[in-house]
């Protein structure tokens, strides 16, 4: 059965180009398009698509507001189509936290040629979204974390650690995620105190979007969150997110952990790759590390988690029920690389138990 797609974008070029790109692919059916959410809403109530391709910067009602309405009532797998601007990046980060499963970037100029050149990326994003199970996100709690399934994420006091007193962590935590990962990461980080172990994260996101995502998480969580830079030290109370389009490794020097941020070919079709981070943690931290693999499509991170497991690290996977896509955790579990399978609501406590074990 064909995947039914509906497009909401104020650009006639985008609507026409998407129609052209999907027309000759029998696995897709474009069931309609609208220039804004106000016109789209009544159509979607009567003809629900499998995937919604949604712009976020539109007049009348912006796509972010529309997305939040959809996710609060009847979640539809949604792919965001966003411009490569500062505002576009910030809104895309908000959209991912609000339940969007993927982001496709678009320039302001040369749009038609760009979209045609990115056909493979768009088709893959739409297929991935069609396989996802987005969760209802009813609102935002006092700490800023989205609330899914009617259960609020644990709120932590919004107090940042003082840089001069931040201690190097000797028990690093590494985390990998993809589709549905932004909301999952926010749920986890919102349940952690300001002095939690240092955490290094690889989330599959395009270049220019991880920075706004980190800034947003920094505002709503007690821990300090930032996009990683070459040579950053992994300190207690600090979360480092790998930049989109760059790999990130963990290394140890003089009893402290640092990150290397570098270019290189994609691994498992991804850059950054979870496997790159996990393998480095296995080599330099071994039994002192905790590895977490959350919701995501594909198998990135499974082999790296196996290597960490064999090195004596503690390994935890998100369970199927709470995943938007169970691909990455499922692959790690199939390899026998996972010590514990937990719902998303239990991941923060797993980090705190790991930190307390002495």
N, C-alpha and C positions, 0 to 999 in steps of 0.2 A: 504494500500500500504506500502511495506517495506521501512524503512529508509535506503537510500543508503549511505554507508560509504567508504571513501578512506583514506588510511594510508600512511603517509610519515615519515619514521623513518629509520635511517641508521642501526639500530639493526635488524638483521634477526630474533632474538628471539622475539622481540616485534611484528614484522609483522606476524610471524607464530602463536604466542599466541593469538593475536587479532582475527585472522582468526578462530582459534579453539574456542574461546569464543563466537563468533557471529554465528558460523556455525549452531548451533542447535536452534537458536532463530529466529522464522519466522518474527519477527518485524524488523529485520535488513537484509541488503544485502551488503556484502563486495564486492564492484565493482572493487577493485584493490588496489595495494600497490606499493610503490617505495622507494628506499633507499635514495633519495635526491630530492630536489625541481627541479633540472634541468631536471630530467627524468619525474617528475610528471606534470610539467607545460603543455606540449603539450597534455597530456592525459586529464587533467582537462578542457582544452578548448573545447574538443569534447564530454566529458561525465561528466557533472557537478554533483557532489555528493550533498546529503542533508547535510552531515556533513563531515568535514575534521579533522582527528586526526593527529596532527602535532608535531613532535619533534622540539626542537629549537637549540640544539647543534649538528650540522651536518657539515661535510666537503663540500667544493665546494661553496654552498650558505647556510647560516644558516636559520633556520625556521623563525626567526624574520623578516629578509629582505623579505622572500617569503610572509609572512603574510601581511606585509605592501603593497606589490605589489597587492595582492588579494583584500585587503580592499579598495585600491584606485581605482580599476577598476570594479570588479564584486564580491562584498562581499559574502563569503561562511561562514556559521556558523562553527567556528573552536574551537576545544578542544585541548589545549596544553598538551603534555605529557613531563614532565620535570623532570630531576634528582634533588635529594635533595642536591644540592651544592650551595655555595654562588653565583657562576656565574649563575647557573641554576635558582636560585631565582630572581636574578636581571633581567635576560632575560625574565623570566615569567612575572614579573611585567611590563616590557616594552611591552610584548605581550598582556597582558590584557588591557593596555592603548591604544594599537593599534587595538583593536577590538575583540580579542579572548573572548569567552563567558565563558570558564571554564578551570581549570587546574587540571590535574591528575598528582600526584607525582609518581616517580619511583626511586628505589635505583639503585646503580651501580652493586651490587652483589645480587644474588638470584632473578633475574628479573622475570623469568618464574613463579616461585612459588608466587611471590608477585602479579603479574598481575592476576593470577588465583584466588588468595585470595581476590582481589579487584574487582572481576567481577561486583558485584552489583554497586559499585561506578562508574565504567566505563560505564556501561549500562545506569545508571541514567544521567551521564554527557552527553552522546551522545543523549539521548532522550530530555533532556533539550535544548541542542544546536539545535536540529532539529525543536524545537518550537520557536526559537528565530528569530528576524528580524535584523540582523546586519546592521549597517549604514555605508555608504561609508565614509571613513576617508581619506581625500585627502593629508594630510601632517601635518606639525607642524608649529604653529605660533611662533612669536618672544618670547612669554613667555613660550613656550614649550608645550602648550596645543594642543592636536590633534584637527584638524578641521573636522567637520562632516557635510555632506550634503552641502558642499560649503560655510558654514557660520562659520567664525572664532569665537571662544570663546573670550569674552572680555579679553584683556590683562591687567594685573596689573603690576606696577613697581616692579622689583625684589629687594626689600629692606626688610630685615628682621627686626622685632621689636627688640629693645634692652631689654635683659632680665631684667635688673634692673628696667626698667620703665614699665614693663608689669603689667597691672592692672587685678585684679580678675574680671571676668565677673559676673554680677548679673542677666543676661538674657541668660542662656545657650541655645545652639542649639544642638539638637540630630538628627542624620541622619542614616537611614538604607537603605541598598541596597544589591543586589545580582548579578544575571546574567546581564552582561553589565554595572555593577556598577563602575568599575574602570575608564573607560572613562567618565562616567557621573560625578563622583566625581571630576575628573580633570577639567572638564568643569566648574563646580560650583566654585571650589576653585580658579581657574584662574581668575574669575570675582570679587574676593574679595580683598579689601585693606588690608594692613599689620596690621591694628588695628581693624579688624572685631571681632564680639563676639566669645568667645571660642566655639569650635565645637567638639562634641564627636561622633565618627562614628563607626558603626558596618557594615562591608562588609564581606560577606561570602567568605572566602579564606582559603586555607589549612595552617597549621602550617608551619613556616619558610618562608612564602611568604609575609606576611603583613609587615615585617620589610623592605625588599627591596622596596616594594610598597610605604611605607611612605617616605623612603629616596629619591625615585625618585620624588614624589610629592613635597617634601621640596625643591628640586633643581629648579623646574619649576614654583612654586607659590610664591607670596609675603608673604603669611602666613607661619608660622613655622609648619611643619607637622612631627609628630613622632609616632612611635608605643607606645601605652600607657604602663605605668608601674604602679604597685600598689602604690597608694597614690599620683599620679600626680595631681597637681592643674590645673583646667581648667581656663586658663588666656585668656585675649583678645589677638587676633593675633595668637592663638595656636590651632592646630587641633590634637586631639588624636584619633588614630585608634586602635581598639581592636585587640590584638594579635590573630592570628589563633589558634584555639584549646583552647581558654580561653574566659570566659564570662566577660563582663564589665558592672558595675553599676555606676550610679551617686549618690553622697551623698553630703549633705550640712553640714558645720561646721563653726561656727563663721562668718556667712554671706558669706562664700566662698564655691565654689564647687570643689569637688575632685572626682577621679574615684577609684573604687575598681576593681582590676583585679583578677579573681579567677577561679579555676577549678570547674567542676560540670557536671552533666549529660546534654546531648544535650536537647535543647528546640526547639520544632518544627523541630526536626532532625538536628538542627544546633548548633554549638559552635564555635564562639560566636553567640548569638541570638539577633536579633533586639528587640524582645519582652522584654527580660531581661533589656536592656538599657532603652527602652521607659517606662516601668512600674516604674523603679526606678526614672526616671525624673518626672513622674506624681506625685509620692509620695513626692519628696523633692523640686521640683521646681514649679509644678502646673501651674498657669496662667502666671508665669514669663518665661516659656520656649516656644521654637519653635521646632516642630517636622517635619521632612522632610522624606518622603518615596519615594525612587526612583526605577528604573527598577529592576526587579528580579522575579524569579520563586517562586511560592508557596504563603503562607499566613503569613510568619514570619513578625511580626511588626504590623499586622492589629489590633489585640486585644490590644496591648500596645498603639497604636495610639488612639484607642477608649478610653482607660483609660486616656490618656493625654487630649483628647478632653473634656471628662467629668470633668476633673480637671480644665478646663479653659485655657489650653495651646492653642497656635495657631498651626494649623495643615495644612500641604501642601503636595500634592501628585503630582508626575510627570504625565503628560498626556500620553494617549495611543500612540499617533502619534510619540512621541520622545523616547518612551521606546523600548529597545531591547526585553524585555519580560514584559508584562503589569500585571503579576500575583499579585505581592505584592501591588502596588497601587490600583489595581482593588478590591482586597479583603478589603482594608481599606475604599475605597469609598462605597462599598456595605454595610458596617456596619454603614454608616452615620458618620464616624469619621473624615472626611476631610472638612476643611473650604474652601480650594482653590485648584483648579487643574490647573497646569501651565506646559508649555513646559519646557524642560530642560534649554533652553536659558533664562528663566525667574526666575530660582531658586535663583541665586545669588542676584538679585534685591529684591526678597522676604526676604532674610536674612537682607539686608540693610534697608528695610522698617521696619522690625520688630525691628531692633536696634535703629531706629530713632524715634520710636513712643513715647518714653519718659515714 
